[in-house]
């Protein structure tokens, strides 16, 4: 499987600078804070030696802990001090009734982990989930440290191993998308009998895309110049989408960085809090964007072209507005967010319909 040059990250391009650099004052968790939690998870047979905060986490803290027997584990910490996202109307206050509200929290994680386990889809083994605050002053989970690399690390460099993993991931996606619900929304919210805001998936995507268009236009003159054309394009695409009576279980942000490979070459899905029942096309526009030439190995199946057109433009707008919003805060990996915003901004402009 040949590499695409864009599979393991976003293309490196010359781009406009956004935001300002911050000197972060966040203090990562250390041994003293996590030692009681490790005692609760593993007893006295292991002694904690080291704690390292992993790169890339923006909504929760993700830490690798090492023990004196050379074993390791991963700790998820859901706490305001670990969340880099500025609130922008779709934060935690929006509640689970908004399908796109801030997908962060132990309750969302536990519901998603249980559902994927029931479907036979691999996630890191859960050792401990704790919301008591007795062992750590936050909601936490301790999970298996999958020994292999992320799928993004081998897509361009180990074609045989990557092909097998992507094909197995395609099987997992088929199982997820075959899990249907008549209602749409966050997995936990639907499981509790909740009713989500909005009338249809397409209506929610349109409303959200228009907000993102306004955000992006306020920040970049290139989007402002074509705002009218882009709004007209979005509304025209949404007008031809026919409502559905059922919805598929989707991950929502399943890039190759959210798939780990175990020592048997099997994919293990992570960052699962955003699981929801929605149109599968929303999943597939992101998969196509992030997997590039490897995307056909996922065997996309029968998808609605009208939804794909609307969701593709909406997804690119989301990937402009979101990273730029993140740059308002002190997220440390700023260059990556700038690159993502710029790449997707150019895609947005390419999808506008000429008057």
Order of alpha helices (4+ residues) and beta strands (2+ residues): alpha-beta-beta-beta-alpha-beta-beta-alpha-beta-beta-alpha-alpha-alpha-alpha-beta-beta-beta-beta-alpha-alpha-alpha
